[in-house]
Amino acid sequence: MTHPRAPDPAQEFARLEGEAHVWLARPDEHLDPALLEGYHALLSPEEHERARRFVREPDRHHFLVAHALVRSALSRYAEVRPAAWEFEKGEHDKPEVSGPSGAPPLRFNLSHTSGLVACVICTQIDCGIDVECVGRVKDLAGVAKRVLSEGERRALFAREGPARDIRFTEYWTLKEAYAKARGLGFQLPVRAVRFDFESSAEAPSISFGEDIDDRPEHWQVALQPISDDHRLAVALRRGEGPDRELVLREQWPRG
Ligand SMILES: CC(C)(COP(=O)(O)OP(=O)(O)OC[C@H]1O[C@@H](n2cnc3c(N)ncnc32)[C@H](O)[C@@H]1OP(=O)(O)O)[C@@H](O)C(=O)NCCC(=O)NCCS
């Protein structure tokens, strides 16, 4: 059997000029012991230490797959071995690529939820990603009051049943994706990051309350249903530049 050649990293990197790539992995599909041994070999001592701190084996497995995904995906765009990537954390713990020296300017963000891991990769600009399971929140009214604006709550509670749960998950993932792109963690007043699904049929639009010093026209946000149960959102600070094409690259680790 012949295997298709892996695409040239320089060409893959050049694609990121106009695109942002989202890599997905479903941890339940990564069970082959030889594969997992290979993933272990990719992680840094710090990542091994973090993995060891999880009490439950499924959580350790999830972490292993997520961090192997990030390293393998980054290596699609550079002549750097997956194990050789170095990371450093910002003030609120957002990780960024910090080495090896000479590596191209890749940016990424990672998100985990039950059954799914997602990583967005782009160049230069701030990026954030979030994946969530629909219906995870039980006290919808209480949580909505904490994280949604008044307008968002009105739009949410005009819906009923599963449609309401789905819309809540969509607001949540969008807000988290923006928060993660900014890298501010819980410092960000998320109620003041507002999304409107009514103004455009194509994508929800973003606006800010006065607590947030930012410009909506500098942001590209996208929402993607991954399955009936999962929603994914991406936020890119594209500034004055054009929108980037979002490309879903699901097939890891197979090709
Ligand atoms: C802290 C926070 C990043 C964690 O997010 P989460 O939904 O629990 O977890 P996710 O799986 O989506 O993201 C975790 C990954 O994001 C990355 N990350 C960590 N801190 C980050 C930060 N400050 N900014 C961006 N990314 C960060 C890491 O890669 C982490 O993965 P790792 O722990 O395996 O290394 C996020 O909750 C946050 O910034 N929230 C602030 C906004 C807020 O108040 N949201 C509430 C609902 S809208």
The ligand as a Gaussian input file, in Angstrom:
#p B3LYP/6-31G(d) Opt

LIG

0 1
 C       -9.595000      29.894000      31.270000
 C      -10.194000      29.433000      29.977000
 C       -9.262000      29.725000      28.831000
 C      -10.464000      27.912000      30.018000
 O      -11.365000      27.550000      29.033000
 P      -12.208000      26.198000      29.112000
 O      -13.465000      26.366000      28.314000
 O      -12.323000      25.723000      30.510000
 O      -11.269000      25.218000      28.406000
 P      -10.910000      25.001000      26.884000
 O      -10.793000      23.547000      26.760000
 O      -11.758000      25.716000      25.905000
 O       -9.453000      25.690000      26.801000
 C       -8.374000      25.210000      27.518000
 C       -7.114000      25.498000      26.716000
 O       -7.041000      26.893000      26.411000
 C       -5.690000      27.316000      26.497000
 N       -5.678000      28.416000      27.465000
 C       -5.380000      28.418000      28.788000
 N       -5.512000      29.670000      29.290000
 C       -5.903000      30.457000      28.272000
 C       -6.194000      31.849000      28.171000
 N       -6.120000      32.683000      29.188000
 N       -6.574000      32.318000      26.951000
 C       -6.646000      31.504000      25.889000
 N       -6.382000      30.179000      25.924000
 C       -6.010000      29.670000      27.106000
 C       -4.854000      26.116000      26.909000
 O       -4.286000      25.569000      25.744000
 C       -5.867000      25.176000      27.505000
 O       -5.563000      23.830000      27.254000
 P       -4.618000      22.998000      28.259000
 O       -5.128000      23.264000      29.628000
 O       -4.782000      21.579000      27.837000
 O       -3.238000      23.509000      28.022000
 C      -11.517000      30.137000      29.692000
 O      -12.478000      29.632000      30.540000
 C      -11.529000      31.643000      29.779000
 O      -10.650000      32.385000      29.436000
 N      -12.661000      32.139000      30.196000
 C      -12.866000      33.556000      30.346000
 C      -14.134000      33.977000      29.764000
 C      -15.312000      33.608000      30.609000
 O      -15.574000      34.180000      31.668000
 N      -16.089000      32.646000      30.126000
 C      -17.276000      32.232000      30.775000
 C      -18.356000      31.846000      29.824000
 S      -18.656000      32.808000      28.425000

